[in-house]
Amino acid sequence: MKTSPLSYMPGAQFGSRSSAAVADPSLRSAFRGAMDFLQAKRLAQFPDALELENLRLKGEAIRRYSLSRLPDLLEELERKLTANGIVVHWAETPDDANRIMLDIAQRHGARLIIKGKSMVSEEVGFNHAMEAAGIEALESDMGEFIVQLAGEAPSHIIMPAIHKTRQQIGQLFHEKLPGVPYTENVDELIRIGRKVLRGKFAEADIGLSGVNFAVAETGTLCLVENEGNGRMCTTVPRVHIAITGIEKVVEKLEHVPPLYTLLTRSATGQPVTTYLNLISGPRKPNEKDGPDEIHLILLDNGRTNAYADEQLRTTLQCIRCGACMNHCPVYARIGGHAYGTTYPGPIGAIISPHLLGLKATHNLVTASSLCGACSEVCPVRIPIPDLLIRLRAEAQAGSESATAIQGRGSAHSTLMTAIWRGWALMYGRPAIYRCATWLMSRFRALVPRSQGGWTSCRTPLKPAPRRLRDLLAQKNSGAKSRA
C-alpha cells in the first residue's frame, strides 16, 4: 500500500493553503464541530480548577526538571537500556534516523514494517524512505491508516484523520480496498479497517512505534494508546524499533503518572487511556511473546538548538497532547494541512522553526492572534504566545548570528524596519506624537475610502469629526432624524 511523498513547503505556500481551507465550508464545519467536541470533553475532565492548576504546576515542574538534567538523563537512559538488552542509536538528522532504520530492516531482510502511531516517524519521512528502498511501511493506527490510504499527511497529532467525514472515509475504503462496499456506518468502517490490518501484524518482519516517555532510572519505554495496535506492533514482530525525540526522557518512573493523567485528559478527554505499555527489554527465554530485538533511536533534528536557549527550551516541555490545537481559533479555521508541517497549530508554530529553520516557517509564527488560549490549556504550561513573539523578533532580526536560531532574519524587511522605527520614534516622544496627531487630524480627508483587508465593510470609511462638539452635533442630528 504505497503513498506518494508530500512536499512540505510551509513558508511560501502557507497563504494560499490557508485561503483555500477558509474557503472550504465542509472542512471548516468538520473542524469546528470536532474542536467544540474536544473542548467540551477536556473541560468535563477538569471540573475542579484548583486541581487542574496543581496538576499543571506539577507537570511543568517535572518537565522542567527533566530538561534541566537532559544530558545526564540521556546518558543514564542509554546505560540502563543497554543493560536491559535494548540497542540505542543516536540520530542527529532525519537522514541519519532513516539510515539507521533501513540498515536494521535490511539486516533482517524485512519486506513489511507495521507501524504504531509515531509523529517522529512522520517528522523524518520514514514511510517514504522505506518505500524508496522497496520496503512497505503500513500504518496500523486507524486514523493514520486512513490518511496513508488517501496519500495525505496527518492533520492533527492525536487524531490524524480529523479532517475526514465518514462519507469520505466510506468512499476511500470502497475505492482503495478490494471488495469493500460503500458504507457510512462508523462501526462497519472500523471493522473493515481492523480486518485488513489484523493479518498484517503476523506478516510483518518489524514493528515500529513512537515513545511517549523514556524513563532513565529503569530503562523503560512508555507508550500510551487506545486501539491496541501499539501493543501488537511492539510484541508480535520479531524486531521492534522505537523512535523518539531526545526531549522525551524523564528521570523516574514516578514522574510518569502525573504526565499521563494530564496527557489523556487534555488530548481526548479520557480519565485514563485504554492501553499503557511499559517496555524494558526484549523477550526473555521463558516468555511467550515479545520481540527478539528492540532498538531505540533518539533523534535530535534541531532540538539541541532549542535546548541551548533558556527561553526556547520551554518548547521541549511539550507532551504532544494537542490541546493547544483544539483551542486555537486559527487552527480551527484552517486545519492542519494548511501549515505544511508535521506538527501544525500553536505547538507546530514554535517547534517547526527548530526542525526546519525560520526561513521555511517564519509565516507560521505570525499565524496566531496571540489570544493566549493555547497557553491557558497547555497541561505543562508552555508560554506559547511569548515564544511566538520571540520567534517573530528572530525572523525580523537584521542580521544572521552563529549562535541564533537557524534562518534568523529571513523575514527581515528594510521598509518594515523603517516603518516600525518611525512608529517607535513617534510614540516614544510626546512632542512628536502631538505634532503627528495634529497633522493627521487636519489631513484626514486624504484617507482612502476603501482600504481593503480587515477594514473592508459595506459602507465606505469616513473620517471621524475633528472636534468633540462636531461628534455631539452629529449624534444629536441622528437622534432627531430617527424621532
C-alpha positions in Angstrom: 0.0 0.0 0.0 2.0 2.9 -1.3 1.6 6.6 -0.9 3.3 9.5 -2.7 5.5 11.8 -0.6 4.0 15.1 0.3 6.1 18.2 -0.4 6.1 20.3 2.7 6.5 24.0 1.9 5.3 25.8 5.0 6.6 29.2 4.0 5.7 30.5 0.6 2.5 28.4 0.2 1.0 28.9 3.7 -1.1 31.9 2.5 -2.6 30.0 -0.5 -3.2 26.9 1.5 -4.9 28.7 4.4 -7.1 30.7 2.0 -8.2 27.5 0.3 -9.0 26.0 3.7 -11.0 29.0 4.8 -13.0 28.9 1.5 -13.9 25.2 2.1 -17.2 25.2 4.1 -17.2 21.4 4.7 -13.7 21.5 6.1 -14.4 24.4 8.3 -17.6 22.8 9.6 -15.8 19.5 10.3 -13.1 21.2 12.2 -15.4 23.5 14.2 -17.6 20.6 15.2 -14.5 18.5 16.2 -12.9 21.3 18.2 -16.1 22.1 20.1 -16.5 18.4 20.9 -12.9 18.0 22.1 -13.0 21.2 24.1 -16.1 20.1 25.9 -14.6 16.6 26.7 -11.5 18.2 28.1 -13.4 20.6 30.2 -15.5 17.8 31.7 -12.4 16.0 32.8 -11.2 19.0 34.9 -14.2 20.2 36.9 -12.0 21.4 39.7 -10.0 24.4 38.6 -7.7 24.2 41.6 -6.9 20.5 41.0 -6.2 21.3 37.3 -3.8 24.1 38.2 -2.0 22.0 40.7 -1.7 19.2 38.1 -0.4 21.7 35.6 2.2 23.1 38.0 3.3 19.5 38.8 3.6 18.6 35.1 5.5 21.7 34.3 7.9 21.1 37.2 8.6 17.5 36.1 9.2 18.6 32.5 11.4 21.5 33.5 13.4 19.3 35.9 13.9 16.6 33.3 15.1 19.2 30.7 17.5 20.8 33.2 19.2 17.4 33.5 18.7 16.3 29.9 22.4 15.4 29.0 22.9 13.4 32.2 19.5 11.7 31.9 20.1 10.7 28.3 23.4 9.1 29.2 21.8 7.3 32.1 18.9 6.1 29.8 21.4 4.7 27.4 23.2 2.8 30.1 20.1 1.3 31.6 18.6 0.4 28.2 21.8 -1.3 27.1 21.9 -3.2 30.3 18.3 -4.3 29.6 19.2 -5.6 26.2 17.8 -2.7 24.1 20.1 -1.3 21.4 20.4 2.5 21.5 21.1 4.6 18.4 21.7 8.4 18.1 20.4 10.3 15.1 21.3 13.9 14.5 19.2 14.4 11.4 16.1 12.7 9.7 18.5 11.2 7.2 20.5 9.6 10.0 17.4 8.2 11.5 16.2 6.7 8.2 19.6 5.3 7.5 19.7 3.5 10.9 16.2 2.1 10.4 16.9 1.0 6.9 20.1 -0.7 8.0 18.2 -2.7 10.6 15.5 -3.6 8.1 18.0 -4.8 5.5 19.9 -6.9 8.0 16.7 -8.7 8.8 15.6 -8.9 5.2 12.4 -7.1 6.1 9.7 -6.6 3.4 6.9 -5.3 5.6 7.1 -2.9 8.6 3.9 -2.5 10.6 3.7 0.9 12.5 2.0 2.1 15.6 1.4 5.8 15.9 4.5 7.9 15.8 4.7 11.6 14.9 8.5 11.4 15.0 8.4 8.8 12.1 6.3 11.4 10.2 8.8 14.0 11.1 11.7 12.1 9.5 9.6 10.9 6.5 10.0 7.2 7.4 7.3 5.8 5.1 8.7 7.4 2.0 12.3 6.4 2.9 11.2 2.8 3.2 9.1 3.0 0.1 12.2 4.2 -1.9 14.1 1.2 -0.6 11.3 -1.2 -1.7 10.0 -1.9 1.8 6.4 -1.5 2.7 5.6 0.6 5.8 2.0 0.1 6.8 0.2 2.3 9.4 -1.9 0.4 11.9 -3.4 3.3 13.8 -6.9 3.7 12.3 -6.5 7.4 11.7 -3.0 7.0 10.3 -4.2 4.1 8.1 -6.9 6.3 6.6 -4.6 9.2 5.7 -2.0 6.8 4.4 -4.6 5.2 2.2 -5.6 8.7 1.0 -2.0 9.7 0.3 -2.2 12.5 2.8 -0.4 13.6 5.9 -2.0 13.7 9.4 -3.8 17.0 10.1 -3.7 16.6 13.9 -1.1 15.0 16.1 -3.6 13.0 18.1 -6.5 12.4 15.6 -4.7 12.2 12.2 -7.9 11.9 10.1 -10.0 14.5 11.9 -10.5 16.4 8.6 -12.3 13.4 7.0 -16.0 12.8 7.1 -17.5 9.3 7.4 -18.7 9.7 3.8 -15.2 10.5 2.6 -13.8 7.5 4.5 -16.5 5.2 3.2 -15.7 6.3 -0.4 -12.0 5.9 0.2 -12.3 2.3 1.6 -14.6 1.4 -1.3 -12.1 2.7 -3.9 -8.9 1.6 -2.3 -9.7 -1.8 -0.6 -10.7 -4.6 -3.0 -14.2 -6.0 -2.5 -15.3 -3.4 0.1 -18.8 -2.0 -0.4 -19.5 1.7 0.3 -20.9 2.3 3.8 -21.2 5.4 6.0 -21.6 3.3 9.2 -18.7 4.2 11.5 -18.7 0.8 13.3 -18.6 -1.0 10.0 -15.8 1.2 8.7 -13.8 0.4 11.9 -14.5 -3.3 11.4 -13.3 -3.2 7.8 -10.1 -1.4 8.8 -9.3 -3.9 11.6 -10.0 -6.9 9.3 -7.5 -5.5 6.7 -4.8 -4.8 9.4 -5.2 -7.9 11.6 -3.3 -10.3 9.4 -0.5 -7.8 8.8 0.8 -7.9 12.4 1.7 -11.6 11.9 3.2 -11.0 8.4 5.4 -8.0 9.5 9.1 -8.5 10.0 9.5 -5.4 12.0 7.2 -3.3 14.3 7.8 0.4 14.7 6.4 2.7 17.4 6.9 6.0 19.0 7.6 6.7 22.7 5.7 9.0 25.0 8.3 8.9 27.7 11.6 7.2 28.3 12.4 6.6 32.0 16.2 6.9 32.7 16.2 5.3 36.1 14.7 2.0 34.9 15.4 2.0 31.2 11.7 1.8 30.4 9.9 2.9 27.2 6.3 4.1 27.9 3.7 4.1 25.2 0.0 5.2 25.5 -2.7 4.2 23.0 -6.4 3.4 22.7 -6.7 0.8 19.9 -4.3 -2.0 20.9 -2.4 -1.7 17.7 0.7 -0.3 19.5 0.8 -3.3 21.7 0.6 -5.6 18.7 3.4 -3.7 16.9 5.7 -4.0 19.8 5.1 -7.6 20.6 4.2 -9.7 17.5 7.0 -8.9 15.0 10.5 -10.3 15.7 12.1 -6.9 15.8 10.8 -3.7 17.5 12.1 -0.3 16.6 11.1 2.7 18.7 11.9 6.3 17.7 11.6 9.4 19.8 12.9 12.9 20.2 15.7 13.3 22.8 13.4 15.6 25.0 11.1 12.7 25.9 13.2 11.4 28.8 12.2 11.7 32.4 14.2 10.7 35.4 12.0 8.4 37.5 9.0 6.1 36.9 7.1 8.1 39.5 7.2 11.1 37.1 5.2 9.3 34.5 1.7 9.0 36.1 1.1 12.8 36.6 2.2 13.4 33.0 -0.1 10.6 31.7 -3.2 11.9 33.6 -2.5 15.3 32.0 -1.9 13.8 28.6 -5.0 11.7 28.3 -7.4 14.1 29.8 -6.1 17.1 27.8 -5.9 15.2 24.5 -9.1 13.2 24.2 -11.0 13.9 27.4 -10.4 10.5 28.8 -9.8 9.9 32.5 -7.4 7.0 31.6 -6.2 5.6 28.4 -7.1 2.1 27.2 -3.5 0.7 26.9 -0.4 1.8 28.8 2.7 -0.2 27.6 5.9 -0.3 29.6 8.7 -1.9 27.7 12.0 -2.6 29.4 13.6 -5.2 27.2 13.3 -7.9 24.5 11.6 -11.3 25.1 13.4 -13.5 27.7 13.8 -17.2 27.2 10.9 -18.1 29.5 8.5 -15.6 28.0 5.9 -16.5 25.3 5.6 -13.2 23.4 7.6 -10.1 22.7 10.3 -9.3 20.1 13.7 -10.8 20.0 15.3 -7.4 19.4 14.5 -3.9 20.5 16.1 -0.8 19.1 15.6 2.8 20.3 16.5 5.7 18.0 17.0 9.0 19.8 16.5 11.9 17.4 17.9 15.4 17.7 16.8 17.2 14.5 17.2 20.8 15.8 16.1 20.0 19.4 19.6 20.9 20.8 19.3 24.3 19.2 16.1 25.0 21.2 17.7 23.4 24.3 20.7 25.8 24.1 18.4 28.8 24.6 16.8 29.1 28.1 13.6 30.6 26.8 13.2 28.5 23.7 13.9 25.4 25.8 10.4 25.5 27.2 9.2 24.4 23.7 10.7 20.9 24.6 8.3 20.6 27.6 5.6 19.5 25.2 3.9 16.1 25.8 2.1 16.1 22.4 -1.5 16.2 23.7 -2.8 18.5 21.0 -4.9 20.6 23.4 -3.4 23.9 22.1 -4.6 22.9 18.6 -8.1 22.1 19.9 -8.4 25.6 21.4 -6.7 27.6 18.7 -9.0 29.8 16.7 -6.6 29.8 13.7 -6.2 26.0 13.6 -10.0 25.5 14.0 -10.5 27.5 10.8 -7.7 26.3 8.5 -6.9 22.8 9.8 -3.6 21.1 10.0 -2.7 20.7 6.3 -2.5 24.4 5.7 0.6 24.7 7.9 2.5 22.3 5.7 4.5 20.9 8.6 4.5 17.6 10.6 3.4 19.5 13.7 0.6 22.0 13.0 -1.2 24.5 15.2 0.4 26.5 18.0 2.9 23.8 19.0 3.9 23.4 15.4 4.5 27.2 15.1 7.0 27.1 17.9 8.7 23.8 17.2 8.9 23.8 13.4 11.4 26.7 13.3 13.9 24.5 15.2 13.2 21.5 12.9 13.1 23.3 9.5 14.5 26.7 10.2 12.9 30.1 10.2 13.4 30.7 6.5 10.8 28.0 5.8 8.5 28.7 8.8 8.5 32.4 9.5 5.0 32.7 8.2 3.7 30.2 10.8 4.8 32.2 13.8 2.6 35.1 12.6 -0.4 32.7 12.1 -1.7 33.5 15.6 -4.0 36.0 17.2 -1.9 35.8 20.4 -5.2 35.3 22.3 -3.4 33.0 24.8 -5.9 30.1 24.7 -3.1 27.7 23.8 -1.1 28.7 26.9 -4.1 28.6 29.2 -4.9 24.9 28.3 -1.3 23.6 27.9 -1.0 20.9 30.6 2.7 21.7 31.2 2.3 25.5 31.0 4.4 26.2 27.9 4.3 30.1 27.3 3.4 29.7 23.7 2.5 33.4 23.0 5.8 34.5 24.5 7.7 32.1 22.3 5.8 33.2 19.2 6.7 36.8 19.9 10.3 35.8 20.4 10.4 33.9 17.1 8.7 36.8 15.3 11.5 39.0 16.5 14.1 36.4 15.4 12.6 36.2 12.0 12.7 40.0 11.6 16.2 40.5 13.0 18.5 42.4 10.8 21.5 40.1 10.7 22.5 36.4 11.0 24.3 35.2 14.1 26.3 32.0 14.6 24.5 31.3 17.9 21.0 32.3 16.8 18.2 30.0 15.6 18.6 28.8 12.0 17.2 31.2 9.5 17.3 34.2 11.8 16.4 37.4 9.9 14.9 35.5 7.0 11.8 37.7 7.1 13.7 40.9 7.6 12.4 43.9 5.5 14.2 47.2 5.4 11.0 49.1 4.7 9.1 47.4 7.6 12.1 48.1 9.9 12.0 51.8 8.9 8.2 52.0 9.5 8.4 50.5 12.9 11.3 52.7 13.9 9.3 55.7 12.8 6.3 54.4 14.9 8.6 53.9 17.9 10.0 57.4 17.5 6.6 59.0 17.3 5.1 57.1 20.2 8.2 57.5 22.3 8.3 61.3 22.2 5.2 63.2 23.3 6.0 66.3 21.3 6.4 64.4 18.1 3.3 62.4 18.9 1.2 65.6 19.4 2.5 67.1 16.2 1.8 63.9 14.2 -1.7 63.6 15.5 -2.4 67.3 14.8 -1.2 66.9 11.2 -3.2 63.6 10.7 -6.4 65.2 12.0 -6.0 68.1 9.6 -5.4 65.9 6.6 -7.9 63.2 7.5 -9.8 63.9 4.3 -6.9 62.2 2.4 -7.6 58.8 4.0 -8.7 56.4 1.2 -12.4 55.4 1.4 -11.6 51.8 0.8 -8.6 50.2 2.4 -9.2 46.5 1.9 -8.2 43.7 4.2 -9.8 43.7 7.7 -11.1 47.3 7.1 -13.4 46.1 4.4 -17.1 46.9 5.1 -20.3 47.6 3.3 -20.1 51.4 3.7 -17.0 53.4 2.8 -14.7 54.6 5.6 -15.5 58.1 6.7 -13.1 60.3 8.8 -14.2 61.0 12.3 -15.3 64.5 13.3 -12.3 66.8 14.2 -13.7 68.1 17.4 -15.9 66.7 20.2 -18.6 69.2 19.6 -18.8 68.1 16.0 -19.3 64.5 17.2 -22.0 65.5 19.6 -23.8 67.6 17.0 -23.6 64.6 14.6 -25.2 62.3 17.3 -27.9 64.8 18.1 -28.7 65.2 14.4 -29.1 61.5 14.0 -31.3 61.2 17.1 -33.7 64.0 15.8 -34.0 62.3 12.3 -34.9 59.0 13.9 -37.5 60.8 16.1 
